[in-house]
Amino acid sequence: MKSSSEDTPPMAPQLLSSRNFKSLFDSVDTFLFDCDGVIWKGEKLIDGVAQTLDLIRSKGKNVVFVTNNSVKSRRQYAEKFRSLGVPSVTQDEIFSSSFAAAMYLKVNNFHKDKKVYVIGGEGILEELQIAGFTGLGGPEDGEKRAQWKSNSLFEHDKSVGAVVVGLDPNINYYKLQYGTLCVRENPGCLFIATNRDAVGHMTDLQEWPGAGCMVAAMCGSTEREPIVVGKPSTFMMDFLLQKYVHMKSHNSVQYIGLCDEEVFFLVFADLGQKRQECAWWVIG
């Protein structure tokens, strides 16, 4: 039988005004920020970000940065923050989809004797190594070429137990064939996607194809749907609540991200019971 909270429809979006801002701000303990398009665009920090983060911290609030961009590891993202003039951000405050992929394997007891083939960037490989897993592929396979030869097989590592697909600026036919063979021919091989974003702010002036394009290619060749570990997966949110949020009854978390080019605030209430009650606030 459903609870009354499950029967209650989600609240309609409300305009965030100066009148209700203070009440909202005071009710929130932890702010979760997206990065691409919210903190920066490409290698350019968005105006006012540093001052806003300083203000939030000065009020005793927690700050966590959540990005679906898997090209970098948490360490590399902390370095990016410093290079853009925001040195206060630590590695422990960053949750990237590259880290999420490694944590998914870890919490699900992925066997250390199995290898992980990566269609993606160095960030995934680094997070896998930190978690104790052996990664293959990544940028190293960016220059390799697959050739169609008669009476010849395309060889792949039979010990690969998972294929992780993320944003890959060096995607090629070789990687797609390698990943496809692992998923289709290695018994029990997992197909994991860091995220399915169609586009992303890879530079400050325009959007570029996102990881969803690479994932879609693998979906087509494997005829499989992936396990998605980045936003908006339940795995990422559950892991965030357990690791980053000091869960107490009625504490609130505020998520600041992009949706259809508008900035929304998503307030999760009653995190102690992980109830999906939320309110949307739209910046006008």
C-alpha positions as semicolon CSV with decimal commas, in nm:
position;residue;x (nm);y (nm);z (nm)
1;M;0,000;0,000;0,000
2;K;0,139;0,339;-0,095
3;S;0,209;0,599;0,171
4;S;0,038;0,937;0,163
5;S;0,370;1,099;0,060
6;E;0,393;0,871;-0,244
7;D;0,041;0,972;-0,350
8;T;0,118;1,343;-0,321
9;P;0,203;1,497;-0,659
10;P;0,529;1,697;-0,684
11;M;0,505;2,068;-0,614
12;A;0,473;2,303;-0,907
13;P;0,773;2,525;-0,990
14;Q;0,786;2,846;-0,789
15;L;0,965;3,169;-0,875
16;L;1,260;3,228;-0,643
17;S;1,219;3,585;-0,520
18;S;1,405;3,802;-0,271
19;R;1,118;3,750;-0,028
20;N;1,140;3,372;-0,010
21;F;1,514;3,338;-0,077
22;K;1,628;3,383;0,285
23;S;1,383;3,124;0,414
24;L;1,498;2,878;0,150
25;F;1,867;2,948;0,209
26;D;1,838;2,910;0,587
27;S;1,659;2,575;0,552
28;V;1,939;2,420;0,347
29;D;2,247;2,251;0,498
30;T;2,422;2,127;0,184
31;F;2,443;2,269;-0,167
32;L;2,509;2,034;-0,460
33;F;2,644;2,222;-0,762
34;D;2,665;2,102;-1,119
35;C;2,989;2,217;-1,286
36;D;2,965;2,245;-1,665
37;G;2,750;2,547;-1,743
38;V;2,702;2,634;-1,374
39;I;3,053;2,680;-1,231
40;W;3,238;2,711;-1,561
41;K;3,204;2,686;-1,936
42;G;3,504;2,507;-2,080
43;E;3,809;2,665;-1,917
44;K;3,632;2,988;-1,820
45;L;3,489;3,045;-1,472
46;I;3,139;3,195;-1,476
47;D;3,123;3,544;-1,327
48;G;3,031;3,557;-0,958
49;V;3,097;3,190;-0,881
50;A;3,393;3,243;-0,646
51;Q;3,208;3,508;-0,445
52;T;2,893;3,296;-0,426
53;L;3,082;2,993;-0,296
54;D;3,261;3,207;-0,037
55;L;2,926;3,345;0,081
56;I;2,770;3,000;0,114
57;R;3,070;2,868;0,309
58;S;3,070;3,174;0,535
59;K;2,719;3,079;0,649
60;G;2,839;2,737;0,761
61;K;2,688;2,548;0,469
62;N;2,838;2,239;0,305
63;V;2,925;2,248;-0,066
64;V;2,956;1,948;-0,300
65;F;3,025;1,958;-0,673
66;V;2,855;1,697;-0,890
67;T;2,956;1,662;-1,254
68;N;2,862;1,413;-1,523
69;N;3,177;1,501;-1,717
70;S;3,398;1,193;-1,677
71;V;3,707;1,321;-1,861
72;K;3,878;1,419;-1,534
73;S;3,923;1,251;-1,197
74;R;3,838;1,421;-0,868
75;R;4,204;1,515;-0,827
76;Q;4,212;1,671;-1,172
77;Y;3,891;1,862;-1,105
78;A;4,035;2,002;-0,782
79;E;4,332;2,121;-0,988
80;K;4,094;2,283;-1,237
81;F;3,918;2,471;-0,958
82;R;4,254;2,601;-0,837
83;S;4,362;2,702;-1,188
84;L;4,039;2,900;-1,230
85;G;4,089;3,088;-0,904
86;V;3,880;2,878;-0,663
87;P;4,144;2,712;-0,440
88;S;3,906;2,634;-0,153
89;V;3,751;2,332;-0,326
90;T;3,894;2,000;-0,209
91;Q;3,894;1,661;-0,379
92;D;3,655;1,524;-0,117
93;E;3,394;1,783;-0,217
94;I;3,388;1,663;-0,578
95;F;3,171;1,381;-0,710
96;S;3,236;1,310;-1,077
97;S;3,079;1,040;-1,292
98;S;3,429;0,894;-1,338
99;F;3,439;0,841;-0,960
100;A;3,081;0,710;-0,967
101;A;3,178;0,438;-1,216
102;A;3,461;0,317;-0,993
103;M;3,242;0,329;-0,682
104;Y;2,966;0,133;-0,854
105;L;3,211;-0,149;-0,922
106;K;3,346;-0,131;-0,569
107;V;3,014;-0,137;-0,383
108;N;2,894;-0,421;-0,606
109;N;3,207;-0,628;-0,530
110;F;3,344;-0,636;-0,883
111;H;3,618;-0,901;-0,886
112;K;3,967;-0,752;-0,875
113;D;4,091;-1,019;-1,117
114;K;3,860;-0,883;-1,385
115;K;3,965;-0,587;-1,600
116;V;3,767;-0,281;-1,709
117;Y;3,772;-0,153;-2,066
118;V;3,727;0,223;-2,086
119;I;3,578;0,421;-2,370
120;G;3,648;0,760;-2,220
121;G;3,913;0,980;-2,067
122;E;4,200;0,956;-1,823
123;G;3,970;1,048;-1,535
124;I;3,793;0,712;-1,545
125;L;4,121;0,520;-1,558
126;E;4,261;0,713;-1,261
127;E;3,953;0,657;-1,046
128;L;3,953;0,287;-1,134
129;Q;4,318;0,258;-1,031
130;I;4,253;0,435;-0,700
131;A;3,968;0,192;-0,632
132;G;4,200;-0,102;-0,699
133;F;4,084;-0,203;-1,046
134;T;4,279;-0,256;-1,368
135;G;4,166;-0,036;-1,654
136;L;4,237;-0,076;-2,025
137;G;4,177;0,147;-2,323
138;G;4,101;0,516;-2,274
139;P;4,322;0,774;-2,446
140;E;4,583;0,507;-2,524
141;D;4,347;0,354;-2,782
142;G;4,268;0,688;-2,940
143;E;4,513;0,643;-3,226
144;K;4,443;0,277;-3,293
145;R;4,259;0,172;-3,605
146;A;4,039;-0,129;-3,668
147;Q;4,096;-0,301;-4,000
148;W;3,867;-0,536;-4,184
149;K;4,077;-0,834;-4,290
150;S;3,965;-1,161;-4,442
151;N;4,022;-1,471;-4,230
152;S;4,124;-1,255;-3,934
153;L;3,967;-1,197;-3,594
154;F;3,974;-0,872;-3,397
155;E;4,129;-0,981;-3,068
156;H;4,006;-0,859;-2,730
157;D;4,092;-0,938;-2,367
158;K;3,869;-1,219;-2,241
159;S;3,931;-1,113;-1,879
160;V;3,745;-0,783;-1,921
161;G;3,444;-0,795;-1,689
162;A;3,309;-0,445;-1,742
163;V;3,305;-0,179;-2,012
164;V;3,271;0,180;-1,891
165;V;3,162;0,438;-2,149
166;G;3,195;0,810;-2,086
167;L;3,276;1,129;-2,271
168;D;3,551;1,050;-2,521
169;P;3,686;1,321;-2,754
170;N;3,895;1,049;-2,922
171;I;3,615;0,802;-2,987
172;N;3,689;0,575;-3,282
173;Y;3,582;0,253;-3,451
174;Y;3,854;0,052;-3,275
175;K;3,718;0,139;-2,932
176;L;3,361;0,065;-3,032
177;Q;3,457;-0,276;-3,170
178;Y;3,667;-0,360;-2,864
179;G;3,394;-0,259;-2,621
180;T;3,127;-0,434;-2,824
181;L;3,317;-0,764;-2,827
182;C;3,373;-0,748;-2,451
183;V;3,005;-0,688;-2,377
184;R;2,875;-0,944;-2,627
185;E;3,131;-1,223;-2,589
186;N;3,269;-1,206;-2,233
187;P;3,026;-1,387;-2,000
188;G;2,866;-1,153;-1,747
189;C;3,044;-0,843;-1,876
190;L;2,886;-0,525;-1,739
191;F;2,800;-0,232;-1,964
192;I;2,829;0,088;-1,758
193;A;2,763;0,444;-1,875
194;T;2,889;0,741;-1,678
195;N;2,592;0,941;-1,809
196;R;2,372;0,994;-2,113
197;D;2,399;1,371;-2,160
198;A;2,339;1,459;-2,525
199;V;2,559;1,770;-2,520
200;G;2,787;1,958;-2,280
201;H;2,967;2,290;-2,231
202;M;3,312;2,169;-2,334
203;T;3,409;2,524;-2,435
204;D;3,280;2,864;-2,330
205;L;3,121;2,959;-2,663
206;Q;2,928;2,648;-2,766
207;E;2,803;2,305;-2,671
208;W;2,957;1,981;-2,796
209;P;2,833;1,622;-2,831
210;G;2,816;1,459;-2,489
211;A;2,876;1,110;-2,353
212;G;2,525;1,011;-2,457
213;C;2,646;0,995;-2,816
214;M;2,916;0,739;-2,732
215;V;2,676;0,543;-2,513
216;A;2,415;0,535;-2,790
217;A;2,669;0,386;-3,031
218;M;2,743;0,105;-2,787
219;C;2,373;0,048;-2,724
220;G;2,326;0,000;-3,095
221;S;2,612;-0,244;-3,145
222;T;2,553;-0,450;-2,829
223;E;2,173;-0,432;-2,829
224;R;2,202;-0,373;-2,455
225;E;2,101;-0,089;-2,224
226;P;2,373;0,032;-1,985
227;I;2,385;0,073;-1,611
228;V;2,394;0,453;-1,573
229;V;2,589;0,575;-1,268
230;G;2,583;0,953;-1,321
231;K;2,299;1,202;-1,292
232;P;2,010;1,143;-1,271
233;S;2,066;0,783;-1,159
234;T;1,950;0,666;-0,819
235;F;2,298;0,521;-0,759
236;M;2,459;0,864;-0,767
237;M;2,202;1,023;-0,537
238;D;2,207;0,737;-0,287
239;F;2,588;0,740;-0,278
240;L;2,589;1,117;-0,228
241;L;2,347;1,094;0,061
242;Q;2,553;0,825;0,231
243;K;2,896;0,977;0,175
244;Y;2,857;1,354;0,170
245;V;2,545;1,442;0,363
246;H;2,525;1,421;0,742
247;M;2,177;1,276;0,730
248;K;1,949;1,398;1,006
249;S;1,573;1,412;0,998
250;H;1,444;1,718;0,812
251;N;1,784;1,832;0,690
252;S;1,777;1,967;0,337
253;V;1,998;1,949;0,034
254;Q;1,977;2,199;-0,247
255;Y;2,081;2,103;-0,599
256;I;2,182;2,373;-0,845
257;G;2,205;2,260;-1,204
258;L;2,093;2,318;-1,560
259;C;1,769;2,202;-1,715
260;D;1,658;2,330;-2,054
261;E;1,898;2,622;-2,014
262;E;1,727;2,742;-1,694
263;V;1,883;2,713;-1,349
264;F;1,669;2,517;-1,105
265;F;1,690;2,458;-0,733
266;L;1,585;2,110;-0,625
267;V;1,527;2,076;-0,251
268;F;1,521;1,721;-0,115
269;A;1,333;1,709;0,213
270;D;1,349;1,453;0,494
271;L;1,669;1,289;0,369
272;G;1,685;1,068;0,677
273;Q;1,414;0,857;0,516
274;K;1,526;0,933;0,158
275;R;1,175;1,043;0,063
276;Q;1,153;1,192;-0,283
277;E;0,959;1,501;-0,179
278;C;1,090;1,804;-0,356
279;A;1,019;2,161;-0,457
280;W;1,140;2,337;-0,767
281;W;1,249;2,698;-0,755
282;V;1,305;2,887;-1,078
283;I;1,535;3,187;-1,096
284;G;1,348;3,457;-1,285
